[in-house]
Amino acid sequence: MNPASVRYDPPYDDEPERPGVGRAIGRWIRRIIVGTVLIGMVVVLGTAVRVWQVARISDETHADAIVVLGAAQYSGTPSSVFEARLEQAFKLYERGVAPTVITVGGKQEGDLFTEAASGKAYLAERGVPENNIVAVEEGSDTLRSIEAVADTMQERGMSSVVLVSDPWHSLRTRTMARDDGLDATTAPTRQGPAVFTRESQAHGILRETGALLWYQLTHFSADFKYTAGQ
């Protein structure tokens, strides 16, 4: 036999390469990534829809107090955003929704007045008796303001509240208030820069969707400034 014609068979490999395994793992990784992204999109979209839904609700059920969330003030004069909220609180008070109005909000560095004091002065000028207005001069963001209001109300034996803010802010303020043990509903303003244009409305929904998701994940506040003129 010619040695050159003898075939050499290599030793049998008990574990041959399986190139399909790597492709299968890659497919599963891609599926997990795509699934995670889709779930995230559903959560964000669902939250945005909920923000929009609650913004449309105005619940004027009788309560212990009407709470006006603070906004910018200039030397004691409420900004247009704050004034719109205060006007809504005044209307609710006139309708007998609650016997007490609570204004809340501290002051920025360099300010002479707090948001709460400015709000109280505005409502007093509109005819609400000063004895029926409580100024909670604390809070630099929504969460701290709600916490300060909850403490004040509990000290006074009050538990039910109608929250007044901008429509898109309603769900987050209500969520925070209920987390702090208050029986909270919302009756947002329907005037002011927050509702002037489609752009301001879309910005408000987007802003509050992000802020609410952040609060639900961390229980910290995330307040963003308005782009609409104040």
C-alpha positions in Angstrom: 0.0 0.0 0.0 1.3 3.5 -0.9 1.8 5.4 2.4 0.8 8.6 0.7 -2.7 7.1 0.0 -3.3 6.4 3.7 -6.0 8.8 5.2 -5.3 10.3 8.6 -8.3 10.7 10.8 -7.8 13.1 13.8 -8.9 12.0 17.2 -12.7 12.2 17.9 -13.7 15.5 19.6 -16.2 14.7 22.3 -17.4 18.4 22.4 -17.5 19.8 18.9 -18.0 23.5 18.4 -21.7 24.6 18.3 -21.7 28.0 16.6 -25.5 28.2 17.0 -25.3 28.6 20.8 -23.6 32.0 20.5 -26.3 33.2 18.1 -29.1 32.0 20.4 -27.6 33.9 23.4 -27.3 37.0 21.2 -30.9 36.7 20.2 -32.0 36.4 23.9 -30.0 39.5 24.9 -31.5 41.5 22.1 -35.0 40.3 23.1 -34.4 41.3 26.7 -33.1 44.8 25.7 -36.1 45.3 23.3 -38.5 44.1 26.0 -37.1 46.4 28.6 -37.3 49.4 26.3 -40.9 48.6 25.4 -41.9 48.2 29.0 -40.2 51.5 29.8 -42.1 53.2 27.0 -45.4 51.7 28.2 -44.7 53.0 31.8 -43.8 56.5 30.5 -46.8 56.7 28.2 -49.2 55.3 30.8 -48.0 57.9 33.3 -48.3 60.7 30.8 -51.9 59.6 30.1 -52.7 59.5 33.8 -51.2 63.0 34.3 -53.5 64.2 31.5 -56.5 62.5 33.0 -56.1 63.8 36.5 -55.4 67.3 35.1 -59.0 67.3 33.8 -60.5 66.5 37.2 -61.9 69.2 39.4 -63.2 67.7 42.6 -64.9 70.3 44.8 -65.9 67.9 47.6 -66.1 69.7 50.9 -62.8 69.5 52.8 -61.1 70.9 55.9 -58.8 73.2 53.9 -58.0 74.5 50.4 -54.2 74.4 49.8 -52.6 76.6 47.3 -49.2 75.4 46.1 -46.7 78.3 45.9 -45.0 79.7 42.8 -42.8 82.7 42.1 -43.5 86.1 43.7 -41.8 89.4 43.1 -41.5 91.7 46.2 -44.8 90.4 47.6 -46.6 90.4 44.3 -47.6 86.9 43.0 -46.4 86.0 39.5 -49.1 85.2 36.9 -48.7 81.5 37.6 -49.2 82.0 41.3 -52.0 84.5 40.8 -54.0 82.0 38.7 -53.7 79.5 41.5 -54.8 82.0 44.2 -57.8 83.1 42.1 -58.9 79.5 41.9 -58.5 79.1 45.6 -60.6 82.2 46.2 -63.4 80.9 44.0 -63.4 77.6 45.9 -63.5 79.4 49.2 -66.4 81.6 47.9 -68.3 78.4 47.0 -67.9 77.0 50.5 -65.6 74.1 49.6 -63.5 74.7 52.8 -63.5 77.2 55.7 -59.7 77.5 55.6 -57.2 78.4 52.9 -53.6 77.4 53.4 -50.9 79.1 51.3 -47.5 77.4 51.2 -44.0 78.2 50.1 -40.7 79.6 51.3 -38.6 82.3 49.7 -35.6 82.2 47.4 -32.2 83.8 48.4 -32.5 87.5 48.3 -36.4 87.6 48.6 -38.0 89.8 51.2 -41.3 87.8 51.2 -42.2 84.2 51.2 -44.6 82.7 48.7 -47.0 81.8 51.5 -47.0 85.3 52.9 -47.5 86.8 49.4 -50.4 84.4 48.8 -52.0 85.2 52.1 -51.8 89.0 51.5 -53.4 88.5 48.0 -56.3 86.5 49.4 -56.9 88.9 52.2 -57.1 91.7 49.7 -59.6 89.7 47.7 -61.8 89.5 50.9 -60.9 86.2 52.6 -60.7 86.9 56.4 -57.1 86.7 57.6 -58.2 84.4 60.4 -59.3 81.9 57.7 -55.9 82.0 55.9 -52.9 80.0 57.2 -49.5 80.8 55.7 -47.1 77.9 55.9 -43.8 79.7 55.1 -41.8 76.6 54.3 -41.0 74.6 51.2 -38.6 75.1 48.4 -40.1 72.4 46.2 -43.4 70.5 45.9 -42.5 67.6 48.2 -41.2 69.8 51.1 -44.2 72.1 50.7 -46.6 69.1 50.9 -44.8 67.7 53.9 -45.0 71.1 55.7 -48.7 71.4 54.9 -49.3 67.9 56.2 -47.5 68.6 59.5 -49.5 71.9 59.9 -52.8 70.2 59.2 -52.2 67.3 61.5 -51.3 69.8 64.3 -54.7 71.5 63.8 -56.6 68.2 63.6 -57.4 68.6 59.9 -57.0 65.8 57.4 -59.0 66.5 54.2 -57.7 68.9 51.6 -58.4 70.3 48.1 -55.2 71.0 46.4 -54.9 73.9 44.0 -52.1 74.1 41.5 -51.7 73.9 37.7 -53.6 71.1 36.0 -50.5 69.0 35.1 -49.2 69.3 38.6 -52.3 67.8 40.1 -51.4 64.1 40.0 -48.0 64.5 41.6 -49.3 66.8 44.4 -52.2 64.5 45.1 -49.9 61.4 45.2 -47.5 63.2 47.6 -50.3 64.4 49.9 -51.9 61.0 50.1 -48.5 59.5 50.8 -48.3 61.9 53.8 -51.6 60.7 55.1 -53.9 63.4 53.8 -57.3 62.8 52.2 -56.5 64.8 49.1 -58.4 65.8 46.0 -57.5 68.3 43.3 -59.2 71.4 41.8 -56.6 73.0 39.5 -56.7 76.4 38.0 -57.9 76.7 34.4 -56.1 80.0 33.7 -52.6 81.3 33.6 -49.5 80.5 31.5 -49.7 76.8 32.3 -52.7 76.4 30.1 -52.3 79.3 27.6 -51.0 77.3 24.6 -50.6 73.8 23.3 -46.9 74.2 23.8 -47.2 75.0 27.5 -49.7 72.2 28.0 -47.4 69.6 26.2 -44.4 70.9 28.2 -46.4 70.6 31.5 -47.4 67.0 30.8 -43.9 66.0 29.8 -42.4 67.8 32.8 -44.8 66.2 35.3 -44.5 62.8 33.8 -40.7 62.8 34.4 -41.1 64.4 37.9 -43.8 61.9 39.0 -41.8 58.9 37.8 -38.7 60.2 39.6 -40.8 60.6 42.8 -42.2 57.2 42.6 -38.8 55.6 42.1 -36.9 57.6 44.7 -39.4 59.5 46.9 -37.4 62.7 46.2 -38.8 65.7 44.5 -37.9 66.9 41.0 -39.3 70.3 40.2 -38.6 71.8 36.8 -39.0 75.5 35.8 -41.6 76.7 33.4 -40.8 77.7 29.9 -44.1 79.7 29.6 -43.9 83.3 30.7 -44.7 83.8 34.4 
